[in-house]
């Protein structure tokens, strides 16, 4: 009366489960989930665990390479057309609003070499982690 799951079913389930968990966490295990899922699909047709291990490893390397290449490209692109407005100052950061959004967010923490006042227009010079470096327009 126990569960009698095949390797294919286990890999496909784990891949889907990890992908869903990854939505709510860091995002860095998604390529692992995809590799598990597709290895599960391939295991329907190929029964050799040695060959499946090689296929999984190849997929994992490929997906992580593509993943980090895409992430790096996303981080280096700065939309300099966006103009934000200083909303307030908190601790040592300015809170800047981008009415049309910037990289999916409306509010960002920012720093500037010059003193900024509430309502000043700013544009993004660069990004340091999750902090914007801005300058007055």
N, C-alpha and C positions, 0 to 999 in steps of 0.2 A: 504494500500500500504506500510505499515511499515514492518520491519523485524519481522518475526515470528520464532524465534530461540528457540529450546528446551534447557533444562538445560544441557543435554548431549553435544550438539553442543557448547554451551557457555564454558563449562568446558574444552572440548577438545581443542577448539580454544585458550583459555587463557593459557592452559598448553603449547601448542606449541609456542605461542607468547612469553611467559616468558622464555622458553628454548632458543629461538633465541636471545632475548635481553640479556640473561645471558652470551651468548658467547662473547659479547662485553663489559661485565662489570665484576663484582667481582668473579662470580662463586659460590657464596654462596646461591643463590636462585634456583639453578638447582633442588635440591630434592623437593622443593615446586612445581615447574613446573611439575615434573614427577608425584607427588601425584595428582595434579589437572587433568592431562591428564588421568591417570588410573581411577580416580574417575568418570570422564566423560564417559569413556568406560563402567564402571560398572553401571552407572546410566541408561544406555540403558536397562538393565535387571531388575534393582531395582528402584522403584519409591519413596520409603520412604526417605524423606530428613533427618530424624533423623538417620536412619541407614547409609545413605551416609556420614553424618557428622562424625559418629563414624569410618567408614572405612577410610575416608580422614585423620582423626586425627591419626589413627593407622599407615597408610602409611607414613604420614609426620614424625612421630617419628622414624619409621623404616628406612626410606631413609636418614634422617639426621644422625642417628646413624651410618649407613653403610658409608655414605659420609665422616664423620669426622674420622671414624676409618681408612678408606682408605687414607685420606689426612695425618693423623698423621703418618701412616706407611710410606708414601712416603717421608715425611719430615725427618724421623729419619734414613732412609737408605742413607748412604754416599758412593759414589763410589770412594774409596780410590785409585783405580787403575789409575785414570785419572791424567795425568800430564799436568800442565799448564805453560805458559810462561808469565812473567811480560812484559807488552807492554809499559806502561808508568805510571807516578804517577800524580793523579789529586787530588787537595786539600789534604786530609789526607788519601786517598785511593790509592791502587795499582789497575790498570786495568789489569786483567789477561785474556789471551786468552787460550781457550781449543780447539785445532785444531779439535778434534773429538766431541766436545760438552760436556757439563756437565749439566745434568738435563734439556736438551732441549735448552740450550743457549750456545753461543760460548764465549761471553765476560761477565765477572763478576767483580764487585767491591770486593776488598779483603783488609784485614788487616793482619799484621804479627807482632809478637813480635820482630823479628829481621829485620835489614835493608836489603832491597832487591834492586837489581840493574836491569836495563833494560835487558831483555833476560834471567834472572834467571829462572831456573826450580823450580816449586813449586807443592806441593800436598795439598789437602784439609784435614784439621784436623777436622773442624766442620763448622756448618752454623749458623749464627745469623741473623734471618729474611732473608733479601735478600743480606747479606754481608757474604762472605766466610772468614773463618779464615784459613790462609795457613801457611805452613812452607817450608823452602828451602829444596830441595832434594839434 
